[in-house]
Amino acid sequence: MSNQGASTGGGIRRILVTGGTGFLGSYIIKELIEKGFSVRAIRRGSKLPFYIPEEILNKVQWIEGDILDVVSLEEAMDNIDTVIHSAAVVSFVKKDREQMYRVNVEGTANVVNIALEKNVRRFIYVSSVAALGRTATGGTVNEEKKWEASKANTHYGKSKHNGELEVWRGISEGLNGVILNPSTILGFGDWNSSSCAIFKKIYEEFEWYTPGINGFVGVEDVARVASMLVESDISGQRFIVSSDNWTFKKLMDTIADSFGKKKPSKQSTPLLLSFAWKMEKVKSFLKGSKPLLTRESARVAMSKTYFENTKLLDAFPGFLFTPLDQAIRKATAKYLETVGRGPHY
């Protein structure tokens, strides 16, 4: 594998990844290690991701810390050349909001401030298309979209938008930075959490689908883009990272076909979804668990939003997205291999 760009002048680039035990963060680490970079990553007592090869994880310098703890963050950033900030809380549950805003906004401010203090050469912030905002009527979103207050925006989107403001502040103060806005990320991971949960629902032959349209992208493609930007001098820009705009029905059908399972056959209406999230709220309260569906996630499922990827492809003409159906087949094959083999399944 080529190590082109892995070293500059004095030697191998030393990269700090926040959120390294998360779904996307762990794939970013895998990509960086395979390219020959020296990687340090912050963990907060988290188990290492079982879906990343052990030989990759063993090459990482793991640091116990937290982006809300500036002391540990300062230590983690010592002698670091590049920071990839992917740590975030993703939730549509009301009780998680306070912590989500703290991590996604205050935590990002901490990372930006210490990166400025340490004169970090390169800063890559992993945001989300949610930070660009949605509108009730849907439509097409590109990098020029301005944030607008709307009931269609989730609190997660608001927290990531506010986190981006901290990054733009850092850039205005001299940080060499860039922002990535991935759409919904698909791939092989822990299907009890994050966007991986869609695979589990389809494996269990979930019957319902919504008429919404959304952008989707393979996790390995997002990791490749992050790696390319480590080796790029582009600064003060954002890039939407989205492979295809599909209906939720097409996504669920493709996953079902790959699993050899029944496709969802019942279309949800706004009224049915409203009833469903209210019932889920009651059920989760009685069980003391997190609801699988909330008012916010129901709105997203009904939205018809298209995301453009032209800016990224123009900036990196050699980059090609993995066809979404191919990324799904690869993920489902790995899920099938591991079903029933471990505590995650």
N, C-alpha and C positions, 0 to 999 in steps of 0.2 A: 504494500500500500504506500502511496506517495506521501511524503512528509513535506511537500512543498509548502512554504510559508510557516512551517512549524518553528522556525528559528529566525530571529532578527538580530543582526549585528552580534550582540554578546552571547547568544545561545538560545536554548529552548524557551519558548514562552511559558510563563507560569500563570495558569488560569485558575481563578476561584469561581466555583459554581455554587450559588445559593439554591436551596431547594433540590439538592442533589439526590435525595432519596425519593423525590416525587416522580410521577409518571414521565413527564417531559424531561425534567432535569436529569433523570437517570439515563435517558437515551442521548441527551446532549453529552454527558460524560463519556458514554460508550463511543460516540463519534470522535470526540477529542482524543481519547486514549488511542484509538485506532489510527489517528493521524499523527501520533507521536508527540502530542503536547504533554506537559507536566500539569497534572490536575490536582487541585485541592478542593474539597467540598465540605460544606457545613452540614452537620446532622444534629438533630436534637433528640437523642435517645431513640431515634427511629430505627426500625429494622431495615437492613439493606434490601433493596428490591430483588426478589427471587427470580425475576424474569430477565435480569441482566447477568451474563456469564460471570462466574466467580473470578476468573482470571482477569477480567476487566476491573472489577471492584477492588481487587487486591492491589492494583496499581495506583489507586487513588489515595491521597493523603486525607484521611477523614478528620475533621475538627469538630469537637463537641461545641456547639454554640447556638446562637439564636439571633436573628436580625433585629430583635427588640432589645438585645443586650449589647450595648455599644462596646463594652470592654472586650468581649469575646469576638466581636466583629472586627475590631481594630487588630487583634492578634491574628485573626484569620486572613486579613488583608496585607500582612507584612510581606514585603518582597514579592508582591503580586503584580503581574504585568497587565492582566485583563480580568475584568469581572463580568460574568454572565449572571444576571440577577433573575432567577426564575422562581424563587420562593414566593408562594402566595397561598391564601386561603380561597378556595372556590366553594361557594355554598349559596343555596337559594332558601335557606332556612333562617327564620327570624332570629332565633336564639344565638346564631353564629355571627350576627352582623357586627356587634361591637368588636369582637376579636378580628373579624375579617377586615374591618376598616383600620384597626391598629396595625396589623401585619402588612396589608397592602398599601397603606399610605405612610404611616409613621415608620414602619420597617423599611420601606423604600427610601424615605428621606434619610434614614440612618446610613443606608448603603451608599447613597449618593454623596452624603457629607464626608464619609470616611474615604471614599474613592477620591474626592477632591483633595482631602487632607494628605493622602498618601501619594498623590500625583500619579494615579493609575493611568496607564497609557490608553486603555480602551474600555468602554463600558457598553454592554449590550443588555437592554431591558426587555424581558419577555412579558409583554402585555397580553392583550386579547382584542379580538374584533368587538367585543362587548364594550370596550373603552371608547369606541368611536360612536356608540349610541345607536339605538334602533328607533324607528318611528312606527306609529300605529299602522301606517299604510304600507310598511315594508319598503320595497324598492331596492335600488342598487347602491352599494357603499364602496367608495374608494378612499385613498389616503387623504383626499382633500375634504372629506366630510367634517363638518364642524359639530361639536357636541351641542345637543339641544335637550332641554328638559322635556321628558316625555314619560308617560306611564308605562311605555313599552320598555324603558330602561330598567335593568335589574340593579339591585344594590351591589351585586358583584361588579357590574359594568361601571357603576359610579365609583366604586373603590379603586378600580383599575385606572379610570380616567383621572382621578385625583392623584394616584401614584405616578401617572405619566407627567402630571404637572410638576412633580418633584424632579423628575428626570429632565424635563425641559429647563427647569431652573438651573440644574447642575450644568447642562450644556451651555446655558447663557453665562455661567461662571467659569467656563473653560473646559468642561468635561468633553472628551472626544467620545460621543455617544450616539447610539442608534436604537430605535424601538422596533420590536417585532410585534405584529398583531395577528397571531394565528386564529383561524376559525376553529370549529369543533375538531379536536384531535382524536384520531382513531388509531388503534394498534393493540398489540399484545401487552397486557399488564395485569394488575389485580382487578378482576372484573367485579369486585365488591365495592369499588370506589371509582371516582372520577368519571370521565366519559366512557371508560371501559365497561361501565355497568350496562350499556345498551347491548353488548354482546351477551351478557348473562340473561337479560330479559328475553332476547330472541331465542336463545338456547332453550329457555323454559317455555317457548311457544306462546309468548304474549300475544293476545288477540287484537289489540287496538293499535291504530295508527292515527296520526293527525295530518291535515292537509298542508302543513307548513313546508317551507323551503328554506334551506340553510346552506352555509358553506362548510365543507369538510376537508380534512387534510390528514395524511399519514404521519404518525409521530416521527418516523425516521427522516421524513422530508423536512420537518421543522428543525430537527437536530442538525441536518446538513446545512440548512440556511444559517443557523446560529454559528456553525463552524466557518462557513464562508465569510461571515461578517467579522469574525476574529481576524481574518487575514486581509480584510478590506480597510480602506481609509475613509470610507463614506461616514460622514458625521452629520448630526442635526436633521436626520431623515427618519421616516417611519416606513415600514413595509408590511402590507397585508400578506400573510402566508396562508393561502387557501388554494386547494387543488381544484375542486369541483363544487358547483352548486346543484344539489340534489333535493328532491322531495324526501321527506322523512319516510314515505312509503317505499321509494326506490331503495333507500339505504337499508331499511328493515328487510325488504324482500331479498336484497343481495346478500345480507348476512344470513338470513334464513336458508337461502339456497346453498350457501357455503357450508353451513352446518348440517344440511339435509333435514331441516326442520320445517314445520308448517309456517307459511307466511301469515302475517297479521291480516285479518279480513274485515274488521269492523272499523269504520271511520268515526273518529270522535268529533262531536260538534262542540262549539263554545259552551253550550248549556251542560252537556255531559261532562266536559272537562272541569267546569266549575263545580259540579256535584262531586266529581272524583277527587279533586284536591281538598275539598272540605271534608269529605269522608276520610281521606288519608290523614288529614290533620288530627281528627278525633282518634283514629286508630293509633297513630304514632304517640299521641298523648297518653293513651291508656297503656301502651306497651313500653313507654319511656324510650322510644327509638326515634331516629330521624325520619321524616316523611319522605317517601320516594317521589312524590309529586307535590308541588307547591303552586300558589297563585302565580309566582314569577316564572317558574319553569313551564307552566301551562301556557302563559302568554308567548314565550319563546317558541313553543311547539306549534303554535297557531300562526306565527309570523311568517311572511314570505319575503325573505331578505337575500339578496344576491351580493356576493363579494368579489371584487375585481382583483386580479393578480398581475396585471400588466406591468406595473411599476417594477416589481421584483424581477420579472422575466426580462425586462428591458435592461435592468442594471446588471444582471448576470445571464447573458445570452446562452451560456453553456449549461445552465441548470434546467433540468426537466423534472416536473412532478411525476411521481409514481402514479399510474392510473389507479383511481380509487378502488375499483373492483379488485385489482391485483393486491393492493395493500390489505384489503379486507380478507381475501383468500389466505394470504400469508398469516394474518392474525388468527383467523378462525382455525387454521390447521394447528397452530400452537396451543390455542385454548383446548382443542379436542385432545391433544397429546397430554395435557396436564389436568384435565377434569378428574376429580377423585383422587389425585395423587398427593395433595398437600392441604394444609390448613386453610389456604386461601380459596380453595374450591370445595 
